Amino acid sequence: MYPRQALIAIRSVMALSLLTGLVYPLAITGLARVLFPRRADGSLLWRQGKVVGSALIGQPFASPRYFWGRPSATVPPYNAGSSAGSNLGPTNPGLLKAVAERVQALRRADPAHRSPVPVDMVTASGSGLDPEISLAAARYQAFRVAAARGLRLADVMAAVGRHTRGRFWGVLGEPGVNVLELNLDLDGLGRPGAR
């Protein structure tokens, strides 16, 4: 009796493994490629025939001509292979020091700007790879970017508006601005510069 039950169990495991490990993933992947081709391929952004990034993964920008994203907690920064938060609590001396240094760096980049620094400009997200900043963070940086590019502030804010994602279902979360998409759009408005 036991050999027969063992054979049934082995066949069940093999059938379920084939169904859930091969057939189902291939079917879902194929369906996703048909219904959502851009998302299924990682929301890649292309310029001049080359992939420049993904709309889902943040990238570092250092030039004053570009909007800067949230700080990354990964090592090296924005490494999608090591997605993680810093795991530092709000009273941790290491986090407080890092935040103070980031505030100073933002003040040095735009000395005339004295308004409060939005929190997402000085703290990493849970993944350390967040591709978006808040509207407050975009507004905070808009004057610096406009001045560095020689653009009107209204043109920069219009670009911010084009790349602002609303609340999920109109109620969940906060509006966010995709930094890479926004910076690529700005490169199209003025003369392109080095990142």
C-alpha positions as a LaTeX table, in Angstrom:
\begin{tabular}{lrrr}
\hline
Residue & $x$ (\AA) & $y$ (\AA) & $z$ (\AA) \\
\hline
Met1 & 0.00 & 0.00 & 0.00 \\
Tyr2 & 2.80 & 2.46 & 0.82 \\
Pro3 & 4.56 & 2.14 & $-2.56$ \\
Arg4 & 1.30 & 3.04 & $-4.33$ \\
Gln5 & 0.81 & 6.16 & $-2.13$ \\
Ala6 & 4.43 & 7.16 & $-2.69$ \\
Leu7 & 3.95 & 6.88 & $-6.45$ \\
Ile8 & 0.79 & 9.03 & $-6.27$ \\
Ala9 & 2.63 & 11.64 & $-4.16$ \\
Ile10 & 5.59 & 11.74 & $-6.58$ \\
Arg11 & 3.26 & 12.15 & $-9.57$ \\
Ser12 & 1.34 & 14.91 & $-7.77$ \\
Val13 & 4.54 & 16.80 & $-6.94$ \\
Met14 & 5.78 & 16.49 & $-10.52$ \\
Ala15 & 2.44 & 17.61 & $-11.99$ \\
Leu16 & 2.13 & 20.58 & $-9.62$ \\
Ser17 & 5.78 & 21.52 & $-10.17$ \\
Leu18 & 5.24 & 21.51 & $-13.92$ \\
Leu19 & 1.99 & 23.46 & $-13.63$ \\
Thr20 & 3.06 & 26.07 & $-11.05$ \\
Gly21 & 6.76 & 26.22 & $-11.91$ \\
Leu22 & 6.60 & 26.30 & $-15.71$ \\
Val23 & 3.14 & 26.50 & $-17.30$ \\
Tyr24 & 1.67 & 29.21 & $-15.03$ \\
Pro25 & 4.74 & 31.56 & $-15.11$ \\
Leu26 & 5.04 & 31.24 & $-18.90$ \\
Ala27 & 1.32 & 31.93 & $-19.36$ \\
Ile28 & 1.38 & 34.99 & $-17.06$ \\
Thr29 & 4.58 & 36.31 & $-18.68$ \\
Gly30 & 3.08 & 35.89 & $-22.16$ \\
Leu31 & $-0.15$ & 37.57 & $-21.11$ \\
Ala32 & 1.75 & 40.45 & $-19.51$ \\
Arg33 & 3.83 & 40.95 & $-22.67$ \\
Val34 & 0.64 & 41.19 & $-24.72$ \\
Leu35 & $-1.39$ & 43.39 & $-22.35$ \\
Phe36 & 1.38 & 45.49 & $-20.75$ \\
Pro37 & 4.48 & 45.25 & $-23.01$ \\
Arg38 & 6.36 & 48.21 & $-21.48$ \\
Arg39 & 5.81 & 47.09 & $-17.90$ \\
Ala40 & 6.59 & 43.45 & $-18.64$ \\
Asp41 & 10.02 & 44.48 & $-19.95$ \\
Gly42 & 10.90 & 46.43 & $-16.80$ \\
Ser43 & 9.57 & 49.87 & $-17.85$ \\
Leu44 & 12.83 & 50.55 & $-19.67$ \\
Leu45 & 13.47 & 54.06 & $-21.01$ \\
Trp46 & 15.21 & 54.32 & $-24.38$ \\
Arg47 & 17.02 & 57.28 & $-25.94$ \\
Gln48 & 18.71 & 57.14 & $-29.35$ \\
Gly49 & 18.42 & 53.35 & $-29.49$ \\
Lys50 & 20.01 & 52.77 & $-26.07$ \\
Val51 & 18.52 & 51.88 & $-22.71$ \\
Val52 & 19.19 & 54.76 & $-20.30$ \\
Gly53 & 17.41 & 53.29 & $-17.30$ \\
Ser54 & 14.14 & 52.07 & $-15.91$ \\
Ala55 & 11.22 & 54.15 & $-14.73$ \\
Leu56 & 11.13 & 51.82 & $-11.70$ \\
Ile57 & 14.72 & 52.24 & $-10.43$ \\
Gly58 & 16.27 & 55.48 & $-9.20$ \\
Gln59 & 19.57 & 56.77 & $-10.58$ \\
Pro60 & 22.16 & 59.16 & $-9.16$ \\
Phe61 & 22.31 & 62.67 & $-10.58$ \\
Ala62 & 24.95 & 65.11 & $-9.35$ \\
Ser63 & 24.85 & 68.02 & $-11.81$ \\
Pro64 & 22.83 & 71.09 & $-10.76$ \\
Arg65 & 21.17 & 70.87 & $-14.21$ \\
Tyr66 & 19.25 & 67.80 & $-13.07$ \\
Phe67 & 16.63 & 67.02 & $-10.48$ \\
Trp68 & 18.10 & 64.80 & $-7.78$ \\
Gly69 & 16.28 & 61.77 & $-6.47$ \\
Arg70 & 16.01 & 60.37 & $-2.99$ \\
Pro71 & 19.27 & 59.23 & $-1.42$ \\
Ser72 & 20.00 & 55.56 & $-1.90$ \\
Ala73 & 20.74 & 53.21 & 0.99 \\
Thr74 & 22.31 & 50.57 & $-1.27$ \\
Val75 & 26.03 & 50.00 & $-1.76$ \\
Pro76 & 26.98 & 51.19 & $-4.33$ \\
Pro77 & 24.15 & 53.74 & $-4.58$ \\
Tyr78 & 21.11 & 52.72 & $-6.65$ \\
Asn79 & 22.30 & 49.12 & $-7.00$ \\
Ala80 & 19.17 & 47.13 & $-7.85$ \\
Gly81 & 20.96 & 43.92 & $-6.89$ \\
Ser82 & 21.18 & 44.96 & $-3.24$ \\
Ser83 & 17.86 & 46.68 & $-2.62$ \\
Ala84 & 17.57 & 47.57 & 1.06 \\
Gly85 & 16.79 & 50.37 & 3.42 \\
Ser86 & 19.35 & 51.72 & 5.87 \\
Asn87 & 17.41 & 50.21 & 8.81 \\
Leu88 & 18.46 & 53.16 & 10.96 \\
Gly89 & 15.85 & 54.47 & 13.39 \\
Pro90 & 14.88 & 58.17 & 13.55 \\
Thr91 & 17.09 & 58.81 & 16.60 \\
Asn92 & 20.12 & 56.88 & 15.33 \\
Pro93 & 23.21 & 59.15 & 15.37 \\
Gly94 & 24.35 & 57.76 & 11.99 \\
Leu95 & 21.06 & 58.69 & 10.34 \\
Leu96 & 21.01 & 62.13 & 11.98 \\
Lys97 & 24.55 & 62.81 & 10.75 \\
Ala98 & 23.72 & 61.63 & 7.21 \\
Val99 & 20.59 & 63.82 & 7.10 \\
Ala100 & 22.53 & 66.88 & 8.33 \\
Glu101 & 25.21 & 66.31 & 5.65 \\
Arg102 & 22.56 & 65.96 & 2.94 \\
Val103 & 20.85 & 69.19 & 4.05 \\
Gln104 & 24.22 & 70.99 & 3.91 \\
Ala105 & 24.88 & 69.63 & 0.41 \\
Leu106 & 21.48 & 70.88 & $-0.79$ \\
Arg107 & 22.13 & 74.30 & 0.78 \\
Arg108 & 25.55 & 74.49 & $-0.95$ \\
Ala109 & 23.97 & 73.59 & $-4.31$ \\
Asp110 & 21.41 & 76.42 & $-3.98$ \\
Pro111 & 22.58 & 78.93 & $-1.32$ \\
Ala112 & 19.77 & 81.41 & $-1.98$ \\
His113 & 17.12 & 78.78 & $-1.24$ \\
Arg114 & 16.26 & 79.01 & 2.47 \\
Ser115 & 12.93 & 77.17 & 2.66 \\
Pro116 & 12.73 & 73.88 & 4.58 \\
Val117 & 14.21 & 70.86 & 2.81 \\
Pro118 & 11.59 & 68.19 & 2.01 \\
Val119 & 12.22 & 65.04 & 4.03 \\
Asp120 & 12.43 & 62.78 & 0.99 \\
Met121 & 15.45 & 64.74 & $-0.24$ \\
Val122 & 17.49 & 63.69 & 2.78 \\
Thr123 & 16.18 & 60.20 & 3.68 \\
Ala124 & 16.29 & 56.96 & 1.70 \\
Ser125 & 13.19 & 54.96 & 0.90 \\
Gly126 & 12.61 & 51.43 & 2.19 \\
Ser127 & 14.07 & 49.91 & $-0.97$ \\
Gly128 & 16.86 & 52.45 & $-1.40$ \\
Leu129 & 15.91 & 52.61 & $-5.10$ \\
Asp130 & 12.89 & 54.92 & $-5.21$ \\
Pro131 & 12.59 & 56.48 & $-8.70$ \\
Glu132 & 10.24 & 59.24 & $-7.54$ \\
Ile133 & 10.35 & 62.34 & $-5.39$ \\
Ser134 & 7.48 & 64.25 & $-3.86$ \\
Leu135 & 6.02 & 67.35 & $-5.48$ \\
Ala136 & 7.52 & 69.36 & $-2.62$ \\
Ala137 & 10.98 & 67.97 & $-3.48$ \\
Ala138 & 10.49 & 68.81 & $-7.16$ \\
Arg139 & 9.36 & 72.35 & $-6.34$ \\
Tyr140 & 12.31 & 72.75 & $-3.98$ \\
Gln141 & 14.76 & 71.96 & $-6.81$ \\
Ala142 & 12.97 & 73.67 & $-9.70$ \\
Phe143 & 14.64 & 77.08 & $-9.40$ \\
Arg144 & 18.15 & 75.57 & $-9.23$ \\
Val145 & 17.50 & 73.41 & $-12.30$ \\
Ala146 & 15.93 & 76.27 & $-14.27$ \\
Ala147 & 18.86 & 78.59 & $-13.48$ \\
Ala148 & 21.48 & 75.95 & $-14.33$ \\
Arg149 & 19.79 & 75.17 & $-17.66$ \\
Gly150 & 18.90 & 78.76 & $-18.57$ \\
Leu151 & 15.21 & 77.84 & $-18.77$ \\
Arg152 & 12.17 & 79.69 & $-17.50$ \\
Leu153 & 10.88 & 78.41 & $-14.15$ \\
Ala154 & 7.42 & 78.01 & $-15.74$ \\
Asp155 & 8.87 & 75.63 & $-18.37$ \\
Val156 & 10.58 & 73.53 & $-15.71$ \\
Met157 & 7.40 & 73.38 & $-13.62$ \\
Ala158 & 5.41 & 72.36 & $-16.72$ \\
Ala159 & 7.84 & 69.46 & $-17.18$ \\
Val160 & 7.36 & 68.54 & $-13.51$ \\
Gly161 & 3.61 & 68.48 & $-14.12$ \\
Arg162 & 4.01 & 66.17 & $-17.12$ \\
His163 & 5.88 & 63.62 & $-15.01$ \\
Thr164 & 3.75 & 63.76 & $-11.88$ \\
Arg165 & 1.91 & 60.55 & $-11.02$ \\
Gly166 & $-1.30$ & 61.04 & $-9.07$ \\
Arg167 & $-2.57$ & 59.09 & $-6.10$ \\
Phe168 & $-3.30$ & 55.40 & $-6.70$ \\
Trp169 & $-7.04$ & 55.09 & $-7.40$ \\
Gly170 & $-7.23$ & 58.79 & $-6.58$ \\
Val171 & $-6.92$ & 58.23 & $-2.82$ \\
Leu172 & $-3.92$ & 56.08 & $-1.87$ \\
Gly173 & $-0.41$ & 57.45 & $-1.41$ \\
Glu174 & 0.94 & 60.82 & $-2.40$ \\
Pro175 & 1.61 & 62.27 & $-5.87$ \\
Gly176 & 5.16 & 61.61 & $-7.05$ \\
Val177 & 7.48 & 62.83 & $-9.80$ \\
Asn178 & 9.60 & 60.33 & $-11.73$ \\
Val179 & 13.12 & 61.81 & $-11.65$ \\
Leu180 & 14.66 & 60.00 & $-14.63$ \\
Glu181 & 11.72 & 60.69 & $-16.94$ \\
Leu182 & 11.69 & 64.34 & $-15.86$ \\
Asn183 & 15.44 & 64.77 & $-16.45$ \\
Leu184 & 15.22 & 63.14 & $-19.88$ \\
Asp185 & 12.35 & 65.49 & $-20.76$ \\
Leu186 & 14.42 & 68.49 & $-19.64$ \\
Asp187 & 17.32 & 67.35 & $-21.82$ \\
Gly188 & 14.90 & 67.59 & $-24.73$ \\
Leu189 & 13.93 & 71.18 & $-23.80$ \\
Gly190 & 17.42 & 72.63 & $-23.66$ \\
Arg191 & 20.87 & 71.65 & $-24.69$ \\
Pro192 & 21.75 & 68.21 & $-23.34$ \\
Gly193 & 24.40 & 68.05 & $-20.67$ \\
Ala194 & 26.42 & 65.45 & $-18.85$ \\
Arg195 & 24.80 & 63.61 & $-16.02$ \\
\hline
\end{tabular}
